[in-house]
Amino acid sequence: MAVLPSRLLTAATTGLSFSTPVCPTPSRQHRVAGGGRLVFSSVSCRAAAAAGGPITITGDPPTFVSAPGRRIVAVGDLHGDLYQTRAALVMAGVLSPESDAHVWTGGQTILVQVGDILDRGEDEIAILSLLSSLNVQAKSQGGAVFQVNGNHETMNVEGDFRYVDPGSFDECIRYLEYLEEFDGNWDDAFVNWVNVSQRSKEEYRASLNGDWLPLNFVKKQKGFAARASLLKQGGPLACELARHPVILNVNDWIFCHGGLLPHHVAYGIERINTEVSNWMRGSSEDSDAPDLPFIATRGYDSVVWTRLYSQDSVERTQRSWNLSSVIAEQTLKSVGAKGMVVGHTPQNRGVNCKCDGKVWCVDVGMSYGVLHSRPEVLEIVNDRPRVLKEQRDSYDEMEVLDYL
């Protein structure tokens, strides 16, 4: 059986730090001085002009994104299923179809993943690595990849591992062993992991020689310790998640996991993102151990947990349905947004719009750990949404509204 390297296992079980940079800085976003604004400086002048201008980001983590003329693609909950993730990204036209290649093909497209990459599947770090690798490639072409954190990301940083697939505990062990080869260079190891993760999985399973039992407590303990060391507050994977917001505004479209409500806007979108990021990093201006931001991560009306917009209409009264439409309209008006895209609640009928066309729900339960449904994604071009599925089934929002 492959074992956790002694130095890392000691760190995991005692709470001590190891040589990996514990809180990697957001160097992959080319910080520019002044007001927390970032620009992608690697884009050629010709590419930026073709798209309508360079991408400009405000906030750390990113909160407001101006990406003139870009096509936007939104992808729902992935839950550790790398195969379905690849299928969705290929369908979206942003990933090469070759199974052994991880090449960005989206040009100047903006890709947004709306949370819940963790839990229920066994290739979580590989998916995070894939999106990070694609982001590096996309920026060189005038595009970008953004992620927002969902409830399963915040649950794992809290240490809530109830929904972790056994294979994902194994992935944490394998990733820590792999990290040793990079002498603690987190960024290089993280971006490259997707290229070696499947081979690593096969070699790891072969090393067990068939001697695996569900009640192998030693193996479970090592997996739990490895995951805890990566995802605890201030752990390297928690700090990687801290790079991402829980609420993202791209070209007047709001992207979040559960939904944006009026009291979130009143509290402050950028404030919420900063507080969640600081909590994940385990740092705060006011305290060495910041409290979990309740308004974003706890309660039925928090950003990552609310189902006000995404719950199926057959499960709600007409009054509740009408109220959600009113709230959506008020919320979008208060932030000057044209629409909202959410995940969190699997949609049995695929990607669809609710609240009189104001909210798009993109979680189709594609992971084998959820519904194992066929992948679907949402494309937004010139503020016109269109659902991408199998080619013969594609339709746009006007057809949906006519149908409803």
SVG drawing of the C-alpha trace seen along z (x, -y; Angstrom):
<svg xmlns="http://www.w3.org/2000/svg" viewBox="-50 -53 62 62">
<polyline fill="none" stroke="black" stroke-width="0.4" points="0.0,0.0 1.2,-3.5 1.7,-5.5 1.7,-9.2 5.3,-10.5 6.3,-10.6 6.9,-14.4 3.5,-15.2 1.7,-12.6 3.3,-14.1 2.2,-17.6 -1.3,-16.3 -1.8,-14.6 -0.2,-17.2 -1.4,-20.3 2.1,-21.5 2.8,-23.2 5.0,-21.8 7.2,-23.3 4.4,-23.8 3.5,-27.5 0.6,-27.5 -1.3,-30.5 -0.3,-30.9 -0.7,-34.4 -2.9,-35.1 0.1,-35.5 -1.7,-33.9 -3.8,-37.0 -1.0,-39.6 -1.8,-42.1 -1.8,-45.8 -1.4,-48.5 -4.4,-50.6 -7.8,-50.0 -7.6,-46.2 -8.0,-46.1 -6.4,-43.4 -5.8,-43.2 -4.7,-40.3 -1.5,-41.8 -0.5,-38.7 -3.2,-39.3 -2.0,-40.7 -3.2,-44.1 -4.8,-42.5 -6.7,-39.9 -7.9,-42.5 -9.1,-44.8 -11.0,-42.0 -12.9,-41.2 -13.7,-44.9 -11.0,-45.6 -8.9,-43.9 -10.5,-42.0 -10.5,-44.1 -11.1,-42.6 -11.9,-44.5 -11.6,-42.8 -9.4,-40.1 -10.9,-37.6 -12.4,-38.7 -15.8,-40.3 -16.5,-42.6 -15.3,-41.6 -15.5,-43.7 -14.9,-41.6 -16.1,-43.5 -17.4,-41.5 -16.7,-38.1 -18.8,-35.0 -19.6,-33.7 -20.1,-30.0 -21.5,-28.8 -21.0,-25.3 -22.9,-23.9 -21.9,-21.6 -19.2,-19.0 -18.8,-17.0 -15.6,-15.3 -16.5,-13.7 -13.6,-14.5 -15.1,-12.5 -18.3,-14.5 -16.4,-17.7 -14.4,-17.1 -17.5,-16.3 -19.2,-19.6 -16.1,-21.7 -15.8,-20.0 -19.5,-20.7 -18.9,-24.3 -16.1,-24.5 -13.4,-25.4 -11.5,-22.1 -9.9,-19.9 -11.7,-16.6 -8.6,-14.4 -8.8,-12.5 -5.1,-12.9 -4.9,-16.6 -5.9,-19.5 -5.8,-22.3 -7.9,-25.5 -9.9,-25.9 -12.2,-28.7 -10.1,-31.6 -11.5,-34.7 -14.4,-32.9 -15.1,-33.6 -15.8,-30.3 -17.5,-30.5 -18.0,-27.4 -20.6,-28.0 -19.3,-25.9 -19.5,-22.4 -16.5,-20.8 -15.8,-19.0 -17.6,-15.9 -19.4,-12.9 -16.7,-12.1 -13.1,-11.0 -11.2,-13.5 -11.8,-16.8 -8.2,-18.1 -7.8,-17.0 -10.8,-19.1 -9.5,-22.1 -6.1,-21.6 -7.7,-21.3 -9.6,-24.6 -6.5,-26.3 -4.5,-25.0 -7.1,-26.2 -7.2,-29.6 -3.5,-30.1 -3.9,-29.1 -7.1,-31.2 -5.5,-34.4 -2.9,-34.2 -5.7,-34.2 -7.8,-37.0 -10.2,-34.7 -10.4,-33.6 -11.7,-30.9 -13.5,-31.9 -14.9,-29.7 -17.2,-30.6 -17.2,-28.6 -20.3,-26.5 -21.6,-25.0 -19.5,-21.9 -16.3,-24.0 -17.2,-25.8 -18.2,-22.6 -14.9,-21.0 -12.9,-23.9 -15.0,-23.6 -13.9,-19.9 -17.2,-18.5 -16.3,-15.4 -19.6,-13.6 -20.0,-13.6 -16.4,-12.8 -16.1,-9.8 -13.6,-7.2 -11.5,-7.7 -11.2,-11.4 -9.5,-10.6 -7.0,-8.5 -6.5,-11.4 -5.5,-13.6 -2.9,-11.0 -1.6,-10.7 -1.5,-14.5 0.6,-15.1 3.0,-12.5 3.2,-14.1 3.7,-17.5 6.9,-16.2 8.4,-15.9 8.0,-19.7 9.8,-20.5 6.8,-22.4 6.2,-24.5 2.4,-24.6 1.5,-26.4 3.6,-24.1 2.4,-21.0 -1.3,-22.1 -1.5,-23.1 0.2,-19.9 -1.7,-17.4 -4.5,-16.9 -1.9,-15.5 -0.7,-12.8 -3.7,-12.1 -5.2,-9.3 -1.9,-7.4 -1.3,-8.0 -4.7,-6.6 -4.0,-3.4 -0.6,-2.9 -2.0,-3.5 -4.7,-0.9 -2.2,1.6 0.0,1.1 -2.8,2.3 -2.6,5.8 -6.3,6.2 -5.8,6.0 -8.4,3.3 -11.2,3.5 -13.9,0.8 -13.0,1.2 -9.3,0.6 -9.0,-2.0 -5.3,-2.7 -5.9,-3.6 -9.0,-5.7 -7.0,-7.5 -4.3,-8.4 -6.8,-9.7 -8.6,-11.8 -5.4,-13.2 -4.2,-14.1 -7.5,-15.8 -7.6,-17.7 -4.0,-19.0 -5.0,-20.3 -8.4,-21.8 -8.1,-23.1 -8.3,-26.9 -4.9,-28.1 -4.2,-24.8 -2.8,-25.0 -6.0,-23.7 -8.2,-25.9 -6.0,-28.9 -6.4,-27.8 -10.2,-28.0 -9.8,-31.3 -8.6,-32.8 -12.3,-32.4 -15.3,-34.5 -18.8,-33.3 -20.4,-36.0 -19.1,-37.1 -20.4,-39.9 -19.3,-39.4 -20.6,-42.0 -23.7,-42.7 -24.5,-39.0 -24.4,-37.6 -22.9,-34.2 -23.2,-32.4 -23.9,-29.0 -27.2,-29.3 -28.4,-32.8 -28.0,-36.5 -30.7,-38.0 -31.4,-41.7 -29.8,-41.4 -26.6,-40.1 -26.5,-43.2 -27.1,-45.4 -24.3,-43.7 -21.9,-44.2 -20.9,-41.8 -17.2,-42.5 -17.3,-42.5 -18.8,-39.0 -16.1,-37.7 -13.3,-39.2 -14.7,-37.7 -15.1,-34.2 -11.6,-34.4 -10.0,-35.5 -11.8,-32.8 -10.5,-30.1 -7.0,-31.5 -7.4,-31.6 -6.5,-35.3 -8.3,-38.5 -7.4,-42.1 -9.4,-41.9 -8.5,-38.4 -6.0,-35.6 -8.9,-33.2 -11.8,-34.8 -15.3,-33.5 -17.1,-31.7 -19.1,-34.4 -22.7,-33.3 -24.4,-35.4 -22.5,-33.6 -22.1,-30.1 -24.8,-29.2 -28.5,-29.2 -31.3,-28.6 -31.0,-32.2 -27.2,-32.3 -25.4,-32.8 -24.3,-29.2 -27.4,-27.5 -30.5,-29.3 -32.8,-27.4 -35.3,-30.3 -34.7,-30.5 -33.7,-27.0 -36.3,-24.9 -38.6,-23.1 -41.9,-24.8 -44.0,-21.7 -42.6,-21.8 -43.8,-25.4 -47.0,-27.3 -47.9,-29.9 -47.4,-32.6 -43.9,-31.4 -43.2,-31.2 -44.4,-34.8 -42.4,-36.0 -39.2,-34.6 -39.6,-36.4 -40.2,-39.7 -37.1,-39.2 -35.0,-38.3 -36.1,-41.4 -35.4,-43.6 -32.0,-42.0 -30.9,-42.4 -32.1,-45.9 -30.2,-46.8 -26.9,-45.7 -27.7,-46.8 -27.5,-43.2 -29.4,-41.7 -29.6,-38.2 -28.4,-35.6 -26.9,-32.2 -27.0,-29.7 -26.2,-26.0 -26.8,-24.0 -30.1,-22.3 -30.1,-19.6 -32.6,-20.4 -34.4,-17.2 -35.3,-18.9 -31.8,-20.3 -30.6,-23.9 -33.6,-26.2 -34.7,-29.7 -36.9,-30.6 -38.3,-33.8 -39.7,-35.1 -36.4,-34.5 -34.3,-36.4 -32.5,-33.4 -30.8,-30.6 -30.3,-27.3 -27.3,-25.3 -26.9,-22.4 -28.0,-19.3 -26.6,-16.8 -24.1,-15.5 -21.7,-13.8 -22.0,-10.1 -22.3,-10.9 -25.5,-12.8 -27.8,-12.1 -25.2,-11.1 -27.2,-13.2 -26.0,-14.3 -23.9,-17.4 -25.5,-20.8 -24.0,-24.3 -25.3,-27.8 -23.8,-30.1 -24.4,-33.9 -23.5,-36.0 -24.5,-39.6 -26.6,-39.1 -28.6,-36.4 -28.5,-33.0 -28.6,-29.7 -28.5,-26.2 -25.9,-23.9 -26.6,-20.2 -26.4,-17.6 -26.5,-19.6 -30.0,-18.5 -31.4,-19.6 -29.9,-23.2 -32.4,-26.0 -32.3,-29.6 -34.0,-31.5 -36.8,-32.8 -37.9,-29.3 -37.9,-28.4 -40.0,-31.4 -42.4,-30.6 -42.7,-27.0 -43.3,-28.2"/>
</svg>
